[in-house]
Amino acid sequence: MSQIFWVSEWAKRRQAEVVRIPTEYKIHADFLQNRDKDDVRTAFVELNTLFQSIYGDIAFRPCEYGMPLHPKDNYRVFSTEFRAAGEAPYRPFVLLFNLLAFCEISSMSAIVDIEKYKAYKPPPKQSAKHPHLLFGKLSDHGFVFEGLSNNKRSNRNIHISYPDNPHLLSLLKQLSDKARNTDRIYDLLCGHFRLLQDDMQTANYGHGANDVADRVHTDTDKKIVLSLDRILKDKGFVSKPYGGIECYGVAYYHNEKDMNSKKPYSYRVVTRGMDFEHPDTDTEKMILQLRIRNVEKCLQFLTSCPDSVKRIFTNHTDLGCPKRLNDTCKHGISYEIDGKLHWRCACCHTPFSVKPNIRDIPHYIKLVDLGEKK
């Protein structure tokens, strides 16, 4: 049996994180220089498809891209190697991002000033290791590079073109500049359509539930995100963005004081779950996390809940973190339902999570009301 590498799992996740393009979206006049909206839309669709295609290719051929080959069996979730593998799939596009910072667009091609590029020292997370392999793979996906020597930089300026669509490269240059100006490189790396809506110095989006709704894949899940947000806000909850390298999300707190302190959130909706060990096969990975500390207080109400809600408590038992093995875990929760003992780890996130159903939102809220406090 061949080994499974963390970077392959992460590349699949990066592929799924590419933002789906809606039917209608705004395009600012800054992106319409020397091209019309149809040109921009066509080029952006092709660019968005490139992101999905290259991340998918990395998942199956990580060695060809020079990716770190850390086997899943050897390194735990949240290890240094696990986290490094999470950033690695971005490298082909980070390479382009760095190159385009020092280029001029001429006749639908980009000319990179090699001296400026060589002198540039990118931040650690914006470094593209093994660029000769990345140049080769980007060439396989339609980019043409002139001025290299055996896919390695020389003393000559680098000429970049994308013959399949002459507008794609100039649009990518603008999007890269916009991402740099507004500190939105991760929006660039997931092909976010909202980069196009404001001028080159402005990114007036990406706040709270609307950002999560942009990033889920189905209209049903968009409706769930926005409905939950409206219900919780009507109950007086406040929210803030709360994500990480594995997901985008928003967390809800009882009040501003709790939100601005170190107190934990009551609810958190995220675009992805952290269950790398037992990933589901659904395309959509939106997860609702519920802060429930005392299951005993929920059991009576649970008897009146639909099976879809009961399964939150019975669908699996965690192995737990290493601290459970030596009885030093302070955050895990142990409880019994129908004579079966369950354990849920809560060291890195809430112990209870569910792929939400809009009909079950009132049940989720009641369970947190009952069981949030020990």
N, C-alpha and C positions, 0 to 999 in steps of 0.2 A: 504493500500500500504506500503510495507516494505521500510525502510530507505536505502538510498544509501550513502555509506561512501567514503570519499576522498581516503582512502587507497585502496579501490577496483578499483577506476579509475586509480590510480597510478600503481597498480599491473598489470593491463592490458597494461599500457604503458611500464612498465619494461619488460613484456613478449614480446611485439613487438620490443623492443630495442635489444633483443638477436641477435647477429650478425649472419647472415646466412653464412654457410660454403660454399665456392666456390669449384668447382670440383678439382682445383689444387691450392695448397698453400705450402709454404716452411716449412720444419721442421728441426730445427737446430740439430746438432749432440748431443748437451747437453740433448735433450729429447729422445735420442735413446739408452740410457744405459739400458742394459738387456731387450730390446724390439726392434722390428723392426717397420718400418713405418706403416705397416698395423695395428699393435697393437695400435699405437698412434692414427691413424685416427679413428679406431673403438671406442676407448675409448673417444676420443674428441667428436665424434658425439653423443655418449650416454650422455656425460656431458652436451653438448649444449642442448640436448633434456630435460635433468633434469632441467636446468635453465628455459626453457619455461614451463615445466609442473608445477614446484613449484610456479612460479609467477602466472600462471593461476589458481592454486589451492587457492592461497592467495586471488585472486580477488573474488572468490565465497565463501570462508570460512575464512575471516580475523580473526574472533573471535578465531578460533581454533589455530591460530598462535600467539595469544596475540598482534595483531596489534592495533594501536590507532583507535578508532571508532569515528571519527569526522564526523558528517553528513554533506553532501554537502549543505543542506538547511540552516545550521547554520553558515557556515564559507565561506567567500569569497575566490576567487582565490588570491594568494599571501599573505594570512593570515599566521600567525605562524603555525596554525594547518594544513593548506594546505601544507606548506613546510615540516613539520614533517612527514606527511603522505607520502610524496614523497621519503624519505629515508627509511621508515619502511620496504617495501618489500624486501630490500636487506638482512634483518637480518639473515635468515637461512644460507646464504652463508658467511656472515660476521662471524657467529659463527664458521663455518668450517675453515675459513681463520685464525681466532685467535687460534683455537685448533691446526691447522697444523703448526703454528709457533713454537710450543714447542714439536714436535713429532719426532720420528725416524721411518722410514719405515722398517718393518720386516716381511718377508714372505707375502708380499702384504697386510699387515695391518699396521695401524699407532698406535704407543704407545705414548700417550701424557703424558709428565712429569707434574703431577698434581700440584706440588709445584711451578714450574715456571709459569704454567698457572694461578694459583690463585694469584700470585704476579703481574701479568701483568695488567696494567691500560691502556686500549685502548683509543684512541682519541674519543671524543663524537660521531662522525659520524661512528665510527667503533665499537660501543657498541651494543651487541645483547641482547635486553631486553627479559624477560620471557624465558630464555634458556630451562627450563624444557618442555615448550610447543614446542619449536623448536626441541629439541631432539626427542620428540614423533613424530612430523610430518616428520622429516628427516628419521626416522625409517620406516614410512609408504612408503617412496620413495626409500627404498632399503638399507639404511645405517644401520649398526649394531653397537651398542655402548655397551661395557662391562665396568664395573667399576662404573657405576652410581647407585644411590639409588632412585628408583621411578622417574627416568629421571632427577635427580638432582645430581650434582657432590658430591663426597664423598672425603675421604682422599686417595683413591686408584687411581692409574694411569688409564686413560681412553684408552681403546683399541677400535679402529675404523676399520671397514672393510666394503667392498662393494662386497658381494659374487657374484652378477650378472656379474661382470667384474673385475677380479683381477688387471687389469692395471689401472682402473679409479682412484682409490684412490692415487696411487703413482704419476700419472700424475697430479692430482689436487694439490698434495703437491708441485710438481715442479712449477706449474703455480702460486700457491700462493706465493712461495718464489720469483719467477720472478716478480710478481706484486709488492711485497714488496720492492725488490731491486731497481726497476725502478719507483716506485711511480705510478703504473698503476692499482690500485685496482679496479677502475670502469671498466677497460677493462676486468678484471677477472669476475666481476659481470654481465657482458653482454656476456660472453663466446666468446671473440674476438679471432679469429684464428691467428691473427698476433702476439700474445704472443709467438707463437711457432717458429717464423722465425729467431730470433736472439739468442745469447747466454744468459746465466742467468743474466748477468749484463747490458744488452743492450736492448733498445726498440727504434729502428730506424724506426719509423712509426708514423702515427697519425697526419700528417701535412696537413692542408688546405683541398682542395677539395677532395684529395684522401681519407682522413679519412671519409668524408661524403659519398663518393661513396661506401666505404666498408660497410657502415651502412644502406643504403637504400636496399630495398628488391628485386627490379626487374632490369633486364639488361637495360630496357628502361630508368629508372630513373638514373641509373649509367651514362648512356650516356648523359642525360640532365645535370647532375652535372658537368661532365668533359667538355662538350661543352660550357656551360655558363662560366666556369672558363677560358677556352682558349680564348673565345671572349672578355671577360672583360680584361684579361691580355694583349691581343693584342691592346686594346684601352688605355693601360697605367695604368689601375687600379692595386692597390696592395691589398693584403689580409692578414688576420690573423684569427686564430680560434676564434670563438665567440659562445659559447653555454651557458649552465646552467644546473640546475637539471632536466629541462624538455626536453632538446634536445641536439644534437650535431650540430655544424654549423660552417660556415665560412662567414666572413663579408668582403665587398669590399669597398675601399676608393679611392678617386681620386689620392692621393699621400701619400708618407711616412709621411709627416708632419701632414696631417689630421689623418692618422692611429695612430700616436703616441701621438696625442693630445686628447682632449675630444670631438672633432667634431664627429657627427654621421656618420654612414656608409651610403652608397648609395644603396647597395644591400646586402642582407643576405640570404643564403640558409641554411635551417635547416632540420634535419631529422624528426622533429615533429612540429606541430603547437601548440599554447597555447590555442586553443579554447576548453576548457573543458566544457563550457556551451552548445556548439552546435557542438559536435564532429561528423565528418563524419564517415561513416561505412566502408570506404576503408581500406584494410590492409595496404597499403602504405600511409604514412603521410607526405611525403616530402613537404616542403613549401618554396616558394620564396617570400621574403619580399622586397618591393619596397619603396624607400624614395621619396614620392610625397607629396609636401606641398601645391601646388597650382593647384587644379583640373581645374580651369578656363582655364589655359594655355594648357590643354590637350584635351579640348572638341572638337576642330576642327579636330585634328588628330584622335580622338576616332571614329569619324563618318566613317573613312575608315578601321577601325580595325574589325577583325572577332568577332562574338558574344562571343567566349571564352575569349577574352580580355575585351570586354565591360562589361562582368559580374563581373569583378574585382571591378567595381565602383557601380554596381547596385544590387549585389546579397544579400546584407543585410544592415541593419542600426544598429549600436551598441547602446546598452543602455547607454554606457559611464561609466566612473568611478564615485565615489561619489562626486568628485569635480565639475562634470557637474551639479549636483543638486543644488549647491549653486553658480553657475556661476563663479567659480574660476579656472576652467580648462584652462590651457594655451597651451595645446598641441593638443586638439581635432580639427578636421577639419569638417567644415560644407559646403555642396555644394548642388547644385540642378541640376538634370538631368531629362529631360522630364516632368518638372513640379513637380517632387517629391523631397522633401528635404531629404538629407542623412546626417548622423553624423557618424564619425569614431573616436574612441578614439585612442590616440597615446602616452599615458603616459608611457607604459611599452614596447612598440614595435612599429614598423612602422604601419601606419593606413591601408596600402594596402598590401595584400598578396594573393598568388594564388598557386594552385597546378600546377606547370609549364608544358607547352607543348613545345617540342623542336621547333616546327614550329613557335611559338609565341615569341621566344626570341628576335628577332629584334624589335617587338612591345614593349616589356617590356623596352628595353633599350631606345627607342625613348621617351616613356612616362616619364621615369626618367629624360632624358635630358631636356624635356620641363618643367616638373613640380617640379623639385627638389627644386628650390629656390622660396621663396614667392614673 
